[in-house]
Amino acid sequence: MHGWTYRRYGGPEVLEWTSLPETPPGEGEIAVRVACAALNPLDWKLREGHFRLFARGVPRGMGYDYSGIVEAAGPGVTGFKAGDAVAGMLDPIRAANGTLAERINAPAALAAPKPAGVSFEDAASLPGAGIMAVQSLTQAGVKPGQAVLIVGAAGGVGSFAVQLAKIAGARVTAVASGDGLDFVRPFAPERLVDYKREDWKAMDERFDVVFDASGSATFPECRRLLKAGGVSAHALPGAKLFLWSLWLRATAKERCLPVQERADIADLKRLVGLAADGRLRSVVTRVGRPEEVPEIQRAMQAGRNRGKIVVRMSPDPAAA
Ligand SMILES: NC(=O)c1ccc[n+]([C@@H]2O[C@H](COP(=O)([O-])OP(=O)(O)OC[C@H]3O[C@@H](n4cnc5c(N)ncnc54)[C@H](OP(=O)(O)O)[C@@H]3O)[C@@H](O)[C@H]2O)c1
């Protein structure tokens, strides 16, 4: 079997389509024939070595979201058997392997059954970006009737966040640009702001929660838009945000929340359930082929991403 790997840090040119051994699943693992794998900004940040001080070093695989069919269950695994359709994730920081491969061994504890009504493409799109959106809104304490501003609404995290905030009963203002506005419109935000035409940071309206899912805004920019006691959640945590969060706890009613995603199977199951019920709509905007991965990553790094891009790693068994 083959998969995308890299042996040194760098641009998409370091990626290699490598022949890899098929090892039996270990304790607590399932062996999965990967149907689809999704791409995330963390993939290329890891590839460029941004987290080399604490993340698994090279050589390593690429990608951490997947859907597929279980081929075998390792020792100690209950609840999964050969033939089951699943959606799941690897630990992106510690795993040596990656999901942009034809077959993987993956932790059973981070896999959820995939209902027949959810496509393999949509199932693979859920874990990384979807869990981040769930945890950001949950930690921010979004409640029915609250006013929520989501910046980066057309991206992977943002497009899930708009839908999840609506499901939570919030009134959503979504910030996007260009064709991203058309992409977000079906998710029914109460208001859409084109940030290329209107400076959202200068708006008069005030919000209970501001979620910067784009990683482009500073805390002071978001704070200006908060109601008294409001929460500003941020998808791209950094030292300044952590300092703000500590300072505010001691001095103000508002909160600054740098969100660090945790792999959480309950959150993934909730997302899968919402997708199966039709309450969470597909955000997949492109289904690529394995050989397109370097080009797709180049495009993602250049920005202007819409929803989720997934790669079809093996044919859909249902279509065979
Ligand atoms: N903390 C964590 O654990 C965690 C987990 C997941 C993701 N993340 C981070 O969260 C961020 C978003 O992830 P993603 O997967 O959603 O990325 P993505 O799919 O690339 O989406 C980013 C979106 O941000 C928008 N954007 C970029 N610059 C902007 C600006 N100046 N103002 C307003 N919008 C802007 C883009 O839309 P336009 O084309 O309209 O500009 C794009 O749709 C990334 O930085 C990612 O690394 C963090």
The ligand as a MOL file (V3000), in Angstrom:
LIG
                    3D

  0  0  0     0  0            999 V3000
M  V30 BEGIN CTAB
M  V30 COUNTS 48 52 0 0 0
M  V30 BEGIN ATOM
M  V30 1 N -6.3670 25.6700 17.8090 0
M  V30 2 C -6.6300 24.5030 17.2230 0
M  V30 3 O -6.5690 23.4460 17.8540 0
M  V30 4 C -7.0510 24.5280 15.7620 0
M  V30 5 C -7.8030 23.4810 15.2150 0
M  V30 6 C -8.2210 23.5980 13.8780 0
M  V30 7 C -7.8490 24.7170 13.1280 0
M  V30 8 N -7.0730 25.6760 13.7190 0 CHG=1
M  V30 9 C -6.6780 26.8840 12.9770 0
M  V30 10 O -7.8640 27.6070 12.6640 0
M  V30 11 C -7.6660 28.3600 11.4620 0
M  V30 12 C -8.8170 28.0620 10.5090 0
M  V30 13 O -8.7730 26.6940 10.1280 0
M  V30 14 P -9.6150 26.2250 8.8660 0
M  V30 15 O -9.3940 24.7880 8.6980 0
M  V30 16 O -10.9900 26.7400 8.9360 0 CHG=-1
M  V30 17 O -8.8320 27.0470 7.7170 0
M  V30 18 P -9.3370 27.3880 6.2570 0
M  V30 19 O -10.2810 26.3460 5.7900 0
M  V30 20 O -8.1290 27.6870 5.4660 0
M  V30 21 O -10.2310 28.7310 6.4230 0
M  V30 22 C -9.7160 29.9540 6.7930 0
M  V30 23 C -10.7290 31.0190 6.3660 0
M  V30 24 O -10.2950 32.2660 6.9220 0
M  V30 25 C -10.6800 33.3130 6.0500 0
M  V30 26 N -9.7780 34.4430 6.2110 0
M  V30 27 C -8.4590 34.4880 5.9510 0
M  V30 28 N -7.9750 35.7190 6.2190 0
M  V30 29 C -9.0130 36.4480 6.6930 0
M  V30 30 C -9.1650 37.7940 7.1400 0
M  V30 31 N -8.1210 38.6240 7.1850 0
M  V30 32 N -10.3730 38.1990 7.5540 0
M  V30 33 C -11.4430 37.3650 7.5310 0
M  V30 34 N -11.3720 36.0740 7.0970 0
M  V30 35 C -10.1720 35.6430 6.6850 0
M  V30 36 C -10.5790 32.7030 4.6470 0
M  V30 37 O -11.6050 33.2940 3.8550 0
M  V30 38 P -11.3220 34.4350 2.7500 0
M  V30 39 O -10.8090 33.7480 1.5530 0
M  V30 40 O -12.6500 35.0560 2.5480 0
M  V30 41 O -10.2990 35.3700 3.3340 0
M  V30 42 C -10.8330 31.2100 4.8650 0
M  V30 43 O -12.1110 30.8330 4.4130 0
M  V30 44 C -6.3040 27.9350 10.9080 0
M  V30 45 O -5.3380 28.8870 11.2870 0
M  V30 46 C -6.0350 26.6130 11.6330 0
M  V30 47 O -4.6600 26.3180 11.7470 0
M  V30 48 C -6.6820 25.6100 15.0030 0
M  V30 END ATOM
M  V30 BEGIN BOND
M  V30 1 1 1 2
M  V30 2 2 2 3
M  V30 3 1 2 4
M  V30 4 1 4 5
M  V30 5 2 4 48
M  V30 6 2 5 6
M  V30 7 1 6 7
M  V30 8 2 7 8
M  V30 9 1 8 9
M  V30 10 1 8 48
M  V30 11 1 9 10
M  V30 12 1 9 46
M  V30 13 1 10 11
M  V30 14 1 11 12
M  V30 15 1 11 44
M  V30 16 1 12 13
M  V30 17 1 13 14
M  V30 18 2 14 15
M  V30 19 1 14 16
M  V30 20 1 14 17
M  V30 21 1 17 18
M  V30 22 2 18 19
M  V30 23 1 18 20
M  V30 24 1 18 21
M  V30 25 1 21 22
M  V30 26 1 22 23
M  V30 27 1 23 24
M  V30 28 1 23 42
M  V30 29 1 24 25
M  V30 30 1 25 26
M  V30 31 1 25 36
M  V30 32 1 26 27
M  V30 33 1 26 35
M  V30 34 2 27 28
M  V30 35 1 28 29
M  V30 36 1 29 30
M  V30 37 2 29 35
M  V30 38 1 30 31
M  V30 39 2 30 32
M  V30 40 1 32 33
M  V30 41 2 33 34
M  V30 42 1 34 35
M  V30 43 1 36 37
M  V30 44 1 36 42
M  V30 45 1 37 38
M  V30 46 2 38 39
M  V30 47 1 38 40
M  V30 48 1 38 41
M  V30 49 1 42 43
M  V30 50 1 44 45
M  V30 51 1 44 46
M  V30 52 1 46 47
M  V30 END BOND
M  V30 END CTAB
M  END
